[in-house]
Amino acid sequence: MSKAAGGRKRKASGKKPESPTEERGEEGGPDEAVAFIAETVAELVKLAERHRLEVLSHLLGMAQLEAEERLRTRSKRKLS
């Protein structure tokens, strides 16, 4: 008998996975999502840099800049 190809299998539960904001008990609108992404990506940038993953670090840094820019522009619109 031969085994089927290895790999990770996903379990079909029918239940939608919880978002990070739901796990923390927050409501979670677009502003909260962008803030969470900026914070999380900043940690991933540090991890990639620590392991000298230059291209990945650069791409994650770009994502961080985009999220931070979104936060700034949303803040400015709310002040107007």
NUFIVO-202244 format. One record per atom (N, C-alpha, C): x negated, y negated, z. Coordinates in steps of 0.02 Angstrom, whole numbers, plus 32768, in hexadecimal, padded with zeros to 4 digits. Example, Ala and Ser with C-alpha at 12.3 -4.5 7.8 and 13.67 -1.06 7.14 Angstrom:
BEGIN
7D6C811C8186 7D9980E18186 7D6C80A58186 7D7E80708162 7D5480358165 7D7B7FFE818A 
***
This chain:
BEGIN
7FD6803B8000 800080008000 7FD47FC28000 7FEB7F8E7FDE 7FC57F507FDC 7FEB7F1A8001 7FC57EED801E 7FE47EB68041 7FF47E7E8011 80277E588021 80387E1C7FFA 80017DE88005 7FFC7DB97FD7 7FCA7D847FDD 7FD27D60801E 7F987D4F803E 7F997D2D807E 7FAC7CE48076 7FB07CC380AD 7FC07C7C80AD 7FF47C6C80E1 7FFF7C2C80EA 80307C17811C 80757C1980FE 80A47C328124 80E97C36810D 81137C058135 81437BE78113 81717BB98135 81AF7BDF8149 81C67BD18184 82047BF0819C 823F7BC68186 82717BE5816A 82AD7BC18156 82DC7BBD8192 82E17B8281AE 830A7B7B81EA 834B7B5781DB 834C7B3281A3 83887B0B8193 838C7ACA81BA 83627AC281EC 83627A868215 832E7A5681FB 83417A1781F3 831379E481DB 82E179D58213 829F79D38202 826E79C48236 8277797D8252 826779758290 826D793382B0 823679068299 824578C58294 821278948282 81EA788282C0 81AE786482B7 8186785082F1 81AA781E831E 81D377F38301 81F777C3832B 822D77E68354 824B781A8339 827D783F835F 825D78648398 8220787E838D 81FD78A283C1 81EF787583FD 81E3783483EF 81D378058424 821277E48440 824D77F68425 828B77DB8440 829977948429 8280778083EF 828C773E83D5 82BE7740839C 82DE77078390 830F77028359 82ED77088316 82BB76DE8309 829276E582CD 82AC76C6828E 82A576858286 82B476648247 8274765D821E 8278763981E6 823D763081BB 8202761081DF 820E75DF8209 81D775BE822D 81B275EF825B 81D87618827E 81BB764982AB 8194767E8283 81AF7691824A 818E76C38220 814B76A98207 814A766B81EF 810C764E81D5 80D97647820D 80EF76328248 80C1762A8281 80A4766E8294 80CE76A18295 80B776E482A6 808476FE8273 809376F28233 8066770881FE 802276E58203 802376A2820E 7FE5767D8214 7FBB7697824E 7FDB76A48286 7FB876BD82C1 7F9B770382B5 7FC2772F8298 7FAD7774828C 7F7577778258 7F7C77508223 7F49775181EE 7F0777378209 7F0A77058236 7ECC76EA8253 7EA677228278 7ECA774D829B 7EAA778682BD 7E8D77B7828B 7EB177C28253 7E9877F08220 7E5A77D481FD 7E57779281F4 7E1B777381D7 7DDF77818203 7DE777788244 7DB077858273 7D9977CE826F 7DC877FB826B 7DB878428266 7D9278518226 7DAA783681EE 7D88784181AE 7D42782481AF 7D3A77E981CC 7CF877CA81D0 7CC977F381FC 7CE3780C8234 7CBA78348261 7C9D7871823F 7CC4788C8210 7CAE78C981ED 7C9178B981A8 7C83787A819C 7C627863815E 7C8978778120 7CCB78708123 7CF5787E80E9 7D04783B80C7 7CD4782380A0 7CD577DF8086 7D1277CF805C 7D2177FA802C 7D5977EC7FFF 7D9B77ED8025 7DA3781F8050 7DE078238078 7DE677E880A7 7DAF77D480C5 7DAE779A80F1 7DC3775B80CA 7DA97754808E 7DBA771A8065 7E0577198054 7E1F7751803F 7E667755802D 7E9377488069 7E81776580A2 7EA8775980DE 7EA4770F80F3 7E6976F180EA 7E6076AB80F9 7E8E768080CE 7E967692808F 7EC3766E8063 7F0B7674807B 7F1E76AF8091 7F6276B980AB 7F6C768F80EA 7F39768B8114 7F3D76638151 7F467619813F 7F1F76008110 7F2575BA80FA 7F6A75AC80DF 7F8575DA80B8 7FC975D1809C 7FFD75CD80D3 7FF875F98103 802975F9813B 802375B98163 7FE675A38171 7FDC75668198 7FF575298172 7FEB75288130 800574F18106 805174EF8108 807075298105 80B9752C810A 80D17510814C 80AE75208182 80C0750581C4 80BB74B981C4 8085749F81A8 807C745681A6 80B27433817E 80C2744E8143 80F3742D8118 813974328136 814974698157 818A746E8178 8190743E81B2 8159743581D6 81587406820F 816373BF81F7 814373AD81C0 814A736981A5 8191735C818E 81B1738D816F 81F673838158 8226737B8192 8219739E81C9 824573998203 823F73558224 820473368220 81FA72F4823E 821C72BD8216 822772C881D6 8245729481AC 828E728C81B8 
***
